[in-house]
Amino acid sequence: MRYLVITAIIFIIAFAIKIDLTEGTLPMASFENPKVIQKCEKEYNIKTIPVITELGDSPQSLFAAYPSEIEVPIPERLSKFYQLNPHLQKQSLVPGELIKIPVYVNVYNNCTKL
């Protein structure tokens, strides 16, 4: 009988420790410092670089040769590339052609505290 009581006490203590570790006995919010929430909007400028194409050039190879200062997704950069060069939407690059490459620069963070 003694072993049964000791086993029950060990299970009750283990269960109490598990509940304390997973859910906690004290609310965690009392330990946190009040955080200031900031709303940031990134603004950037787009400058264009005129380039004369060579044999084997593609928009992706030109983007690699003329990288932006900020990280911009390829689809967004391709969209701007085709806006600047609408004649290339239905044809490939021709060697010796003058095109414009979009380069994103000057990130401005307009952060406001909420």
C-alpha positions as CSV (number, residue, x, y, z in Angstrom):
1,M,0.0,0.0,0.0
2,R,2.9,2.3,0.8
3,Y,4.2,2.0,-2.8
4,L,0.8,2.9,-4.2
5,V,0.6,6.1,-2.1
6,I,4.2,7.1,-3.0
7,T,3.5,6.5,-6.7
8,A,0.3,8.5,-6.6
9,I,2.2,11.4,-4.9
10,I,4.9,11.3,-7.5
11,F,2.3,11.4,-10.3
12,I,0.5,14.3,-8.7
13,I,3.8,16.3,-8.3
14,A,4.9,15.5,-11.9
15,F,1.5,16.6,-13.2
16,A,1.7,19.9,-11.1
17,I,5.2,20.5,-12.5
18,K,4.0,19.9,-16.1
19,I,1.1,22.3,-15.7
20,D,3.4,24.9,-14.2
21,L,5.9,24.6,-16.9
22,T,3.4,24.6,-19.8
23,E,0.8,27.1,-18.6
24,G,2.6,28.9,-15.9
25,T,1.4,30.0,-12.5
26,L,2.2,33.7,-12.9
27,P,1.0,35.7,-15.9
28,M,3.9,36.5,-18.2
29,A,2.5,39.9,-19.1
30,S,3.6,41.3,-15.7
31,F,7.3,40.6,-16.6
32,E,7.2,42.3,-20.0
33,N,8.1,45.9,-20.6
34,P,5.5,47.9,-22.4
35,K,6.4,47.8,-26.1
36,V,6.0,50.6,-28.5
37,I,4.5,49.6,-31.7
38,Q,5.9,51.3,-34.8
39,K,4.3,51.5,-38.1
40,C,7.0,51.8,-40.8
41,E,6.5,52.6,-44.4
42,K,9.4,52.1,-46.8
43,E,9.8,54.6,-49.6
44,Y,12.4,54.3,-52.3
45,N,13.4,56.0,-55.5
46,I,13.8,54.3,-58.8
47,K,16.6,55.5,-61.1
48,T,17.2,54.1,-64.5
49,I,20.4,53.2,-66.1
50,P,20.7,53.2,-69.9
51,V,22.4,50.1,-71.2
52,I,23.3,48.8,-74.7
53,T,22.6,45.1,-74.8
54,E,25.1,42.5,-75.9
55,L,24.6,39.0,-77.3
56,G,23.3,36.6,-74.6
57,D,21.9,39.3,-72.3
58,S,18.6,38.7,-70.5
59,P,16.7,40.9,-68.0
60,Q,17.9,38.7,-65.1
61,S,21.6,38.9,-66.2
62,L,21.3,42.7,-66.4
63,F,19.7,42.8,-63.0
64,A,22.7,40.9,-61.7
65,A,25.1,43.3,-63.4
66,Y,23.3,46.3,-62.0
67,P,22.0,45.4,-58.6
68,S,19.7,47.6,-56.5
69,E,20.7,49.0,-53.1
70,I,17.6,47.4,-51.6
71,E,16.2,43.9,-52.0
72,V,13.3,44.0,-54.5
73,P,11.5,40.8,-55.7
74,I,12.3,39.8,-59.2
75,P,8.6,40.0,-60.4
76,E,8.4,43.6,-59.2
77,R,11.6,44.5,-60.9
78,L,10.6,42.8,-64.1
79,S,7.3,44.7,-64.1
80,K,9.1,48.0,-63.8
81,F,11.6,46.8,-66.5
82,Y,8.8,46.2,-68.9
83,Q,7.1,49.5,-68.0
84,L,10.3,51.3,-69.0
85,N,10.8,49.1,-72.1
86,P,7.3,48.3,-73.4
87,H,8.7,47.2,-76.8
88,L,10.4,44.2,-75.1
89,Q,7.2,42.6,-73.8
90,K,6.7,40.4,-76.9
91,Q,10.3,40.1,-78.1
92,S,13.7,39.1,-76.7
93,L,16.6,41.5,-76.2
94,V,18.4,42.4,-79.5
95,P,22.2,43.0,-79.3
96,G,23.1,46.7,-79.7
97,E,19.7,47.9,-78.5
98,L,19.5,50.7,-75.9
99,I,17.3,49.8,-72.9
100,K,16.7,51.1,-69.4
101,I,17.4,49.1,-66.3
102,P,15.5,50.0,-63.1
103,V,17.6,50.3,-60.0
104,Y,15.9,50.9,-56.6
105,V,17.8,53.3,-54.3
106,N,17.5,55.4,-51.2
107,V,15.3,53.7,-48.6
108,Y,13.5,56.1,-46.3
109,N,11.9,54.7,-43.2
110,N,8.9,56.8,-42.1
111,C,8.3,55.3,-38.7
112,T,5.5,56.5,-36.5
113,K,4.9,55.3,-33.0
114,L,1.4,54.0,-32.2
